[in-house]
Amino acid sequence: MRLIDTHTHLFLEEFDSDRSQVIERAIQSGITKMVLPNVDSSTLQPLFNTCQINSYSLFPAIGLHPCSVKANYFEELTSLKNILIQAKYYAIGEIGIDLYWDKTYFKEQILALEEQFKWAIEHDLPVILHCRESFEQVYEVVKKYKNLRGVFHAFSGSPDQASRVADLGFYMGIGGVVTYKNSGLSEAITKIPIERIILETDSPYLTPVPFRGKRNEPAYIINTAKKLSEIYNLNIEMVAEVTTKNAELLFRI
């Protein structure tokens, strides 16, 4: 049984003490491929260094996280755009709009998102969308672009929002939140075909039950797969097969 973690931040300092061991645990658990979305220019070197540990299993993405969009966002984008053409990346991300932490640079977040959509289309890459308390705003921007593909990362919206994501031809990234008792996510996705679902951890964040409260890591994605097998009334091998195929098609890995 093979699984893919389509969203992990293994390059962050939370993994500095045991990064290689975390990667090995994942591989031994059947998580043979992991996608690592970038945050901003400060994380590019750690991202690169981490992917060098195992270039067969770790796949980097490049982008400017909405929480890193500040007054100097244009300079950040210029730096990232220049680096995009210097190496192989598998997605533009993590990008989007975040209205949970700070609304100060909302307009700049939209401008940054639109610019990075252009990169994705130009380089034929999927986008990894962050939409914390901003689904409607991100959705309205996405609708304006043709030839765009990608995933709504850490999807936690309503059944209607899930249907709209599926109608766009986008995927929903489902992680540990689906295992939380009162998240409501099970109900939101129950009528969405599993062909629109990919698995992710967002590690070190959003740790699934029964490890909630601890640092998340890719090996824990099996707990999300088990929950999806309950939701879709499928055996876990089928969940793994379909979601892995979805991820391979989206990221071309």
N, C-alpha and C positions, 0 to 999 in steps of 0.2 A: 504493500500500500504506500503510495507516494502522496505527499501533500506539498503545497507551496504557500509560504508566508509572503503575501504580496505587499506587506508594509511593516518594516521593522527598522528601528533606529539603532542598530548595533554599534554605530560609531560614537554614540554619546558616552559621556564620562561614567554613567551608571554601569557600564560594562568594562571599564578600564582594568579591573582586577582579575577578570576571568573571561575575557572576550573569546579567546580560542576555545576554551572549554564549552562555552555556551554554543558556539557554532558546531562543535563536535557533537554535543548532546542533541542538537537539532537534526543533524545528518543521521545520527544513529537512530533517531526516532522516526525517520522516514521523510523529514522535511528536507528535501534534496536541493530546493531552490528558494532563495530569499531575495526580495526586492528591497533596496535601501533608498528611500526618498531623502533628498537633501533638505537642509533648513535654510542656510544662507551662505555667503562667501566664507564665513568663519568655520564652517563645518566641512568644506570641500576636501581639505587635506586629511582630516580624520576619516571621512568617507572613503577617500582613495586608499588610504592605508589599510582600512578594514577590508575592503574588497580584494586587496592583494593577498590576504590570508588564504582565500580559497576562491579563485576567479571562476571556478566551474560551478559554484553554488551561490555566489553573491553577485547581484546585479544592481549597479548604481543608477539612480535617477538624479536629475538636476533641476533645481527650481528655487524660487524665493518664497518661503513660508509666509503666509499673510501676517503672522505676528512679528515678522522681521521687516515688514514694510513700514518705513519711517520717512522722515523728510528727505533722506538721501536715497530713496528707493531707485531712482534712475541710475545712479552710480552703481548700485548693487546689481541691477539688471544688466548694465553694460558689461560688468565684470563676468557675470555668469554666462552671458551670451558669447563672449569671447572664448570661454573655456568649453562651452558646449561643442564647438567644432574641433576641439583638440583631442577628444577621447570618445569612447563608445559609451553612450548612455541609452537606457531602455525606456525612459519615460521623462516627461516634464512634471516635476513635482518635488516636494509637496507644495501645491499652490492653491489659492482660493480666497475666501473672505472669512474673517473671524470677528464676530460681534460680541463675543463673550468676554474677552479680556479687556479690549480697548477699542472704542469707536473713533478715536481721534483721527486716524488716517484712513477712514472708510473710502473716500474718493480715490485716494492713492492705491488702495487695495484693488479697486476695480480696474484702474489703469494698468497696474502691474499684472493683473489676471489677464486682461485683454492682450497685452504685449506677449505674455507667455503662451497664450493660445496660438498666436501667430507663429511662434517657434515650433509648437507641436505640429501644426499643419505643414509648415515648411519642411520639417525633418521627418514627417510621417511617424510621429511618436504619440503614444497615449498620454493623457493627463491624469494626474492623481489629485483629486479635488478635496480640499479641506473646507467644510461648510458648517462650522460650529455656530449654532444659533443664527445661521445665515443661509439656510437652504434656498429660500425663495429668491434671495439676491443672486446667489450663484447660478441657480436655475435660469433666471432671466438673462444672464450673460451668456450662458452655454447655448441657449436657444438661438442666439443670433449667428452662430457659427455652423457652417456646413463642413463636412469632412473632418469632424472632431470626434474622437473616441476616448474612452477612459473609464474611470471609476469614481464614484462618490465614496470617498474614504470614510470609515467609521460611521456608516449610515445608521441613523437612529431616528428617522422620521416616521411619518404617518403612513397608513396604507395608501392613501392618495398620492403622497410623495413618492412612495416606492413604485407605484404604477407609472408615474410620470418619468422616473428614471429609466424604467424598463422600456417605455415607449420611445425614449431618446436613443435606445440601443446601447446605453451605458450599463456598466455593472455596479453592483452595490458591494462594497467591502464590509464584510461582517466579521466581527471579532468578539472579544470577551464580553461585551455588553449584552449580547444575546443570551448569555448564561445568567444574567442578573434577574432575580425574581420579579421585580417590578418595572423592568425596562420597557415593556410593551412591544419590544422589537419582534418577538415571535409572531404576534398578531399582525404586525405591519408587513411582514414578508411572506406570510403563509400562503397567499394566493399568487405570489410572484414565482415564476418558474426558476428552479435551481440553476438553470442555464444562464441566469443573470446574476449569479452570486459568485464572488471569489472570497477566499479566506485571508485573514490578516490578524496580526497581533497588536500592532502599534507599540510593540515593546520598546522601552520598558514600562509603557503605560497600559491602562485598561486590562488588567490581569483578569482572566476568567476564573469563575468558581471551579475548583475548590481552593485556588491559590490567591484569591482576591486579598489585597492588602500587602502582597509581596511584589517584588520586581517581576515584571512579565518578561518572557523570553520565547523565542520561536517554538521550542519544543512543546509549549503549552497549547499550541493551536489544535492539538488533538481534542481538547475539551470543547472547543467551538465546533469541530466536526461532529462530535458526539451529539451535541445539542441540535445541530441541523438534521442529523439522522432521525431525531425524535420529531422535529417539526414537520419534516417532509415524509415521514414514515418510510424511510429508505435505510438499507444497511449502510454502515459507515464506509464500507469499501466503495459503494456507489457514490456517496457524497464526495469521497476523496477523488474518485475517477473524474467526475463531472467538474468539480471546482478546480482541479488541477488542469484539466483540458481548457477550461475557461481562461485561467491565468496564462497558460502557454500561448493561447491565441491572442490575448490582449497585449502581452508584453513581448511576444515573439521570442520566448526563451526556451 
